[in-house]
Amino acid sequence: MRLKKEQRAYLTVYLSLMLPLLLSFFFTFLYGAKKSAMKMQIECVADIGLNAVLSEYNRELFSQYDLLFVDMSYGGQKPSIHNTTARLRHYLLKNLNGFESVWGSREFLNTSLEEAEILQYSLATDDGGEVMKRQIVDYYEHTAEGILNDLLPEAKGLEPDFWDADVSEERENNQRDIDSIDLPEIETETGEMEEVELGNPADVANRTRNGGILGLVLPDMGNISCRQVEVGQLASHRSLAKGDGLSEEAKAVSGSCSELLFHRYLFDKLGFYGQELEKGALAYQIEYLIAGKDSDWDNLEAVCNRILLGREAVNVAYIFTDSGKVAEAEAWAAGLTAVILTPELLEPVKISLLLAWAYVESLQDLRILLEGGKVPVQKTEATWHTSLEDILHIKSSLRSINNPSGLEYKEYLSGLLFTVSDNTKTFRTMDVMEMDIRRTEGNHFFRMDGCTDCILAKMSTSNGLGIEVNLERRYGYYYSR
């Protein structure tokens, strides 16, 4: 059928009127399709780019401590968020070009990256080290149940007052009482008057307090580590860079790190006397957390002195309740004071002998602990190992003893660790991490305040038609659940 001339004219007019409308719909849909495609493109590129940034975590930190952090120095001397921003931009550009090449969209989208900026980032040292400790929570979240059943010293008798006790004031007061009593005088061969010496055996024990404790309790000091580090440039001794802290998202996902959980992590990852780490800058790393000194020797000696004070206090408390030991010390004191005719010295000399005896017993306890044995917190007659005569020859009287029950050195160490403030403990832990990572290849200038584990990035793209797409993404390390 052929259209009449008038009908063809009507159709031409109709198409002329409809074509602009159809074209506007077409270009509107095309604009929307381009914008949606650009949005999908930047989302894909952003996800790939941010994952690529996070894939550059420090391998040594993960290998030794199971922590995932990007070292923003990338092996250089100066960590900076600008370095990470540059890495992000590099990956975005690479993947943006790759996206268009693979999908043949270069002509269709013609997308260019206008901006790539990191708006927020968290550093391991932020919020008093809570950023680092958040990962520890994640690390243990998916492990076997019952991980907190170990290292509970409070439940085993090592309450805080065990470490706060100190009998030195009691000993000094007793010595002043002894010194305040005048001793009788005798005439010498030259005709001069000379004070009679008391000859208190407790003085022999007390003189050893001024020497090194390790030389008393260890038969062979050749096995003690002599490693030493320079602490001045470690995290707890320098001014730290600051990030934006722990994000609300990270807090919601992981929660806070309990002290018990943190202690479990420390004993899993760090070395201590009897369980040293050969690869560590320090062999006695737990002791460093407690004492904070620059050498293994000094840290071990400081810890042993603290354990000795605690042991001495409980041993003193016990010995004054043991009637047999009190009677033995009184007999010794009576003999000494009878010879010099000073009965008023009987009581203070007896007390000095009991205090010295408890001190020698405490040294014996420390010897047992350092040899891998067990020492119960509270003593009984069956677990008391020294005699009163031992105060005259301390070093030779100490011996190896295998107690069937009690706490080991590791448990005393854990109890002592609770006396260290949370902030001090956390930053000394990061000291240990820094000194160990710096020993590895390519990490000589490693620092924990140069490590990030979570970033909020903003990315913007545009094309020749003036279409702009902006996107923000927060990416970090989280264990899957």
C-alpha positions as a printed Julia matrix, in Angstrom:
481×3 Matrix{Float64}:
  0.0     0.0     0.0
  1.31    3.37   -0.97
  0.95    6.45    1.25
 -0.66    9.46   -0.19
  1.32   12.63   -0.47
 -0.57   14.3     2.37
  0.06   11.28    4.64
  3.76   11.36    3.94
  3.81   15.01    4.92
  2.05   14.26    8.23
  4.59   11.51    9.02
  7.52   13.83    8.31
  6.15   16.44   10.65
  5.46   13.82   13.32
  8.99   12.44   13.14
 10.41   15.96   13.2
  8.51   16.66   16.39
  9.35   13.32   18.04
 13.01   13.09   17.11
 14.29   15.78   19.57
 12.31   14.12   22.34
 13.65   10.7    21.47
 17.18   12.03   21.22
 16.88   13.73   24.63
 15.73   10.46   26.16
 18.55    8.62   24.42
 21.24   11.02   25.58
 19.78   11.12   29.07
 19.94    7.35   29.26
 23.44    7.45   27.75
 24.54   10.02   30.35
 23.09    7.88   33.13
 24.7     4.77   31.73
 28.06    6.51   31.56
 27.75    7.81   35.1
 26.71    4.4    36.43
 29.54    2.77   34.51
 32.0     5.32   35.89
 30.71    4.71   39.41
 31.1     0.98   39.0
 34.52    1.58   37.5
 35.82    3.72   40.36
 34.38    1.31   42.94
 36.19   -1.61   41.33
 39.38    0.37   40.88
 39.21    1.72   44.46
 38.71   -1.74   45.95
 41.59   -3.17   43.94
 43.84   -0.18   44.68
 43.18   -0.14   48.42
 43.68   -3.88   48.67
 46.95   -3.43   46.79
 48.07   -0.79   49.3
 47.25   -3.06   52.24
 48.99   -5.99   50.58
 52.28   -4.17   51.16
 52.23   -4.92   54.9
 55.57   -5.36   56.64
 56.43   -9.04   56.24
 58.78   -9.24   59.22
 56.26   -7.7    61.61
 53.69  -10.23   60.5
 56.13  -13.14   60.59
 57.39  -12.42   64.11
 54.34  -10.86   65.78
 51.3   -11.7    63.62
 50.53   -8.0    63.18
 49.43   -6.51   59.87
 50.7    -2.97   59.35
 51.88   -1.05   56.32
 55.28    0.52   56.97
 54.8     3.97   55.45
 58.55    4.41   54.96
 58.6     1.45   52.53
 62.13    0.61   53.64
 63.27    4.25   53.75
 64.15    6.51   56.67
 61.08    8.75   56.85
 57.63    7.19   57.12
 54.87    9.47   55.85
 51.22    9.16   54.87
 52.19   10.96   51.66
 54.2     7.88   50.67
 51.11    5.72   51.08
 48.99    8.24   49.2
 51.45    8.06   46.32
 51.22    4.25   46.36
 47.43    4.46   46.31
 47.45    6.87   43.39
 49.87    4.62   41.52
 47.6     1.6    41.92
 44.47    3.57   41.03
 45.99    4.83   37.79
 47.29    1.4    36.86
 43.96   -0.25   37.48
 41.97    2.56   35.91
 43.88    2.16   32.66
 43.67   -1.6    32.91
 39.91   -1.46   33.48
 39.35    0.56   30.29
 41.72   -1.59   28.28
 40.09   -4.85   29.31
 36.5    -3.72   28.85
 37.05   -1.58   25.76
 35.58    1.4    27.55
 38.23    3.98   26.87
 36.2     5.76   24.17
 32.92    5.28   26.0
 34.01    6.48   29.45
 37.26    8.37   28.88
 37.75    8.43   32.67
 40.62   10.26   34.34
 41.66   10.31   38.0
 41.28   13.79   39.43
 42.05   13.2    43.09
 43.31   10.48   45.43
 43.64   11.51   49.06
 43.87    9.71   52.4
 41.59   11.57   54.79
 42.18    9.52   57.93
 44.66    6.89   59.03
 45.51    5.08   62.24
 49.05    4.46   63.48
 50.07    1.53   65.66
 51.03    3.88   68.5
 47.77    5.89   68.48
 45.53    5.96   71.55
 48.27    4.67   73.8
 48.91    1.69   71.55
 45.26    0.6    71.37
 45.51    0.43   67.58
 48.14   -2.29   67.9
 46.27   -4.05   70.7
 43.07   -4.09   68.63
 44.81   -6.46   66.23
 45.81   -8.68   69.14
 42.12   -9.07   69.99
 41.47  -10.08   66.38
 44.43  -12.44   66.47
 42.99  -14.39   69.39
 39.31  -14.01   68.53
 39.29  -17.06   66.29
 41.7   -19.28   68.28
 40.74  -22.28   70.37
 38.65  -21.76   73.47
 40.33  -21.59   76.86
 43.34  -19.47   75.91
 42.89  -17.43   79.08
 43.26  -20.39   81.39
 47.01  -19.84   81.55
 48.88  -17.08   83.34
 46.35  -16.14   85.98
 48.69  -15.28   88.85
 46.08  -13.51   90.97
 44.15  -16.78   91.2
 47.28  -18.56   92.4
 48.31  -16.26   95.24
 50.31  -13.5    93.56
 48.0   -10.65   94.49
 49.3    -7.08   94.18
 50.24   -6.91   97.89
 52.74   -9.73   97.28
 54.78   -7.32   95.15
 54.19   -4.27   97.34
 55.54   -5.9   100.51
 59.03   -4.9   101.66
 60.63   -5.86  104.95
 63.64   -3.56  104.56
 62.14   -0.93  106.86
 61.49   -3.55  109.52
 65.07   -4.78  109.21
 66.51   -1.26  109.4
 64.42   -0.38  112.43
 65.58   -3.54  114.17
 69.21   -2.73  113.38
 68.77    0.73  114.88
 67.47   -0.89  118.04
 70.62   -3.04  118.18
 72.9    -0.06  117.5
 71.21    2.04  120.19
 72.32   -0.34  122.97
 75.82    0.28  124.25
 78.07   -2.75  124.32
 80.44   -3.33  127.26
 84.06   -2.28  126.97
 87.21   -4.17  127.84
 90.78   -3.0   128.38
 93.23   -3.99  125.66
 96.9    -4.94  126.14
 97.85   -1.33  125.4
 95.62   -0.1   128.2
 92.96    1.37  125.9
 89.26    0.67  126.34
 87.62   -1.13  123.38
 84.0    -2.01  122.79
 83.21   -5.72  122.69
 82.0    -6.94  119.31
 78.56   -8.5   119.19
 79.46  -10.92  116.39
 75.89  -11.14  115.1
 75.73  -13.8   112.31
 72.92  -11.82  110.69
 75.49   -9.19  109.74
 77.15  -11.72  107.43
 73.92  -12.2   105.49
 73.11   -8.49  105.4
 76.48   -7.62  103.88
 75.64   -9.72  100.82
 72.67   -7.45  100.05
 74.98   -4.84   98.54
 76.43   -7.24   95.95
 74.97   -8.59   92.73
 72.15  -11.03   93.34
 72.85  -13.15   90.25
 76.29  -14.05   91.53
 74.68  -15.45   94.68
 71.89  -17.52   93.22
 73.41  -18.86   89.99
 76.27  -21.37   90.15
 77.34  -20.53   86.59
 76.9   -16.97   85.36
 78.48  -17.77   82.02
 75.06  -18.66   80.63
 73.54  -15.25   81.33
 72.93  -13.21   78.18
 75.02  -10.07   77.83
 73.05   -8.59   74.94
 72.62   -4.83   75.04
 70.61   -2.32   73.0
 70.45    1.44   72.53
 67.03    2.43   73.9
 67.17    6.16   73.17
 65.56    5.85   69.72
 62.87    3.34   70.64
 59.16    4.09   70.84
 58.95    4.6    74.6
 61.85    7.11   74.55
 61.09    9.41   71.61
 58.38   11.78   70.42
 55.9     9.88   68.3
 54.01   10.74   65.14
 50.23   10.85   65.54
 47.47    9.58   63.3
 43.7     9.79   63.7
 43.48    6.98   66.22
 41.29    3.91   66.41
 38.24    4.28   64.17
 34.75    3.72   65.51
 34.37    0.89   63.02
 37.47   -0.86   64.42
 36.22   -0.4    67.98
 32.87   -1.9    67.07
 34.4    -4.88   65.28
 37.13   -5.83   67.74
 36.39   -4.35   71.14
 39.07   -3.65   73.74
 42.1    -5.74   74.66
 42.02   -7.08   78.22
 45.22   -7.19   80.26
 45.01  -10.97   80.51
 44.7   -11.33   76.76
 47.62   -8.97   76.23
 49.76  -10.98   78.67
 48.93  -14.16   76.83
 50.11  -12.55   73.6
 53.35  -11.34   75.22
 54.27  -14.76   76.54
 53.42  -16.3    73.16
 55.63  -13.9    71.21
 58.46  -12.74   73.5
 61.35  -14.47   75.19
 62.4   -14.56   78.85
 65.02  -16.24   81.04
 64.87  -19.97   80.46
 62.92  -19.52   77.21
 65.06  -17.13   75.22
 64.57  -16.08   71.59
 67.85  -16.37   69.72
 66.75  -13.96   67.01
 65.8   -11.21   69.46
 67.9    -8.12   70.06
 67.39   -8.92   73.75
 67.08  -12.47   75.04
 65.03  -11.53   78.12
 62.29   -9.49   76.51
 59.59   -9.96   79.17
 62.13   -8.81   81.76
 62.69   -5.69   79.62
 58.96   -4.93   79.76
 59.21   -4.96   83.56
 62.55   -3.24   84.15
 63.09   -1.22   80.96
 66.89   -1.34   81.13
 69.21   -1.55   78.14
 70.84   -4.92   78.81
 69.69   -8.46   79.51
 71.89   -8.66   82.59
 70.43   -5.53   84.18
 66.86   -6.5    83.33
 67.24  -10.0    84.76
 68.89   -8.69   87.92
 66.15   -6.08   88.42
 63.43   -8.71   88.03
 65.2   -11.11   90.39
 65.46   -8.36   93.0
 61.73   -7.75   92.73
 60.94  -11.45   93.09
 63.36  -11.64   96.03
 61.56   -8.81   97.84
 58.21  -10.53   97.39
 59.55  -13.9    98.49
 61.35  -12.38  101.47
 58.16  -10.73  102.74
 56.13  -13.96  102.7
 59.03  -15.93  104.16
 59.36  -13.43  107.02
 55.62  -13.68  107.65
 55.92  -17.47  107.88
 59.08  -17.8   109.95
 57.68  -15.75  112.83
 54.81  -18.24  113.06
 57.09  -21.28  113.18
 57.71  -21.84  116.88
 60.6   -24.23  116.23
 62.54  -21.71  114.13
 61.78  -18.87  116.52
 63.08  -20.98  119.43
 66.24  -21.85  117.48
 66.95  -18.21  116.71
 66.26  -17.26  120.34
 68.76  -19.84  121.56
 71.43  -18.41  119.24
 70.65  -14.88  120.4
 70.73  -15.92  124.05
 74.18  -17.42  123.61
 75.52  -14.29  121.92
 74.12  -11.85  124.44
 75.08  -13.96  127.45
 78.75  -13.88  126.46
 78.84  -10.09  126.37
 76.44   -9.69  129.29
 73.81   -7.66  127.4
 70.49   -9.45  127.91
 68.61   -6.41  126.59
 69.93   -7.33  123.11
 68.27  -10.74  123.18
 65.03   -9.78  121.44
 66.45   -7.52  118.65
 69.24  -10.03  117.9
 66.69  -12.84  117.69
 64.62  -10.79  115.24
 67.72   -9.99  113.14
 68.55  -13.7   112.94
 65.01  -14.57  111.81
 65.06  -11.81  109.18
 68.44  -12.98  107.87
 67.22  -16.57  107.78
 64.14  -15.57  105.75
 66.45  -13.69  103.37
 68.62  -16.77  102.79
 65.49  -18.87  102.22
 64.35  -16.31   99.65
 67.68  -16.62   97.83
 67.16  -20.38   97.8
 63.69  -19.85   96.33
 65.15  -17.67   93.59
 67.8   -20.29   92.82
 65.05  -22.9    92.38
 63.02  -20.63   90.1
 65.96  -19.77   87.85
 66.77  -23.45   87.48
 63.25  -24.15   86.22
 61.81  -25.42   89.5
 58.68  -24.52   91.43
 58.23  -22.45   94.57
 54.9   -22.24   96.41
 53.74  -18.75   97.32
 53.17  -19.6   100.98
 55.75  -21.66  102.84
 55.22  -24.58  105.19
 57.67  -26.54  107.31
 57.9   -29.11  104.5
 58.79  -26.51  101.84
 61.36  -24.61  103.93
 64.82  -25.64  102.72
 67.5   -23.69  104.61
 68.92  -23.89  108.11
 69.93  -21.1   110.49
 73.6   -22.01  110.01
 73.26  -21.22  106.28
 73.32  -17.49  107.01
 77.06  -17.84  107.68
 77.91  -19.26  104.21
 75.1   -18.31  101.89
 76.44  -19.06   98.41
 77.69  -22.54   99.24
 74.46  -23.42  101.06
 72.17  -22.79   98.09
 71.43  -25.94   96.11
 69.24  -27.43   93.4
 65.89  -28.57   94.76
 62.89  -30.04   92.93
 59.65  -28.97   94.62
 56.67  -31.08   93.53
 54.29  -28.14   93.54
 54.24  -24.36   93.36
 54.7   -21.69   90.71
 57.44  -21.53   88.11
 59.57  -18.53   87.16
 57.26  -17.84   84.21
 54.29  -17.47   86.52
 56.15  -15.2    88.93
 57.2   -13.19   85.9
 53.61  -12.93   84.73
 52.48  -11.78   88.17
 55.21   -9.16   88.23
 54.14   -7.97   84.78
 50.78   -6.96   86.26
 52.56   -4.38   88.41
 53.73   -2.47   85.31
 51.36    0.24   84.1
 49.42   -0.57   80.95
 50.9     2.37   79.04
 54.49    1.5    79.98
 53.97   -2.15   79.14
 52.43   -1.38   75.75
 55.14    1.0    74.61
 57.96   -1.22   75.85
 56.35   -4.0    73.83
 56.65   -1.77   70.78
 60.27   -1.11   71.76
 60.93   -4.84   71.51
 59.19   -5.0    68.14
 61.23   -2.11   66.8
 64.58   -3.43   68.02
 63.85   -6.87   66.51
 62.45   -5.71   63.16
 65.38   -3.32   62.7
 67.71   -6.32   62.72
 66.13   -7.65   59.51
 67.04   -6.75   55.95
 65.49   -3.55   54.61
 64.03   -2.49   57.97
 66.94   -0.64   59.58
 64.84    2.48   60.28
 61.59    0.71   61.17
 59.37    2.47   63.68
 55.94    1.57   65.0
 54.61    5.12   64.7
 55.28    4.85   60.97
 52.91    1.89   60.59
 49.25    2.16   59.6
 46.58   -0.51   59.57
 43.44    1.41   58.56
 42.9     4.26   56.09
 39.96    6.33   54.88
 40.55    7.37   51.26
 38.72    9.77   48.96
 38.9     9.27   45.18
 37.46   11.43   42.4
 37.19   10.76   38.66
 35.83   12.74   35.71
 35.48   12.49   31.94
 35.39   14.85   28.97
 31.63   15.41   29.36
 32.05   16.9    32.82
 30.73   13.83   34.64
 32.32   13.55   38.1
 32.16   10.6    40.47
 33.43   10.87   44.08
 33.95    7.92   46.4
 35.14    7.36   49.98
 36.31    4.0    51.24
 37.66    2.88   54.64
 39.92   -0.14   54.45
 41.8    -1.94   57.21
 42.93   -5.33   58.46
 40.31   -7.49   60.13
 40.33  -11.22   60.7
 37.36  -12.89   59.02
 34.68  -14.25   61.32
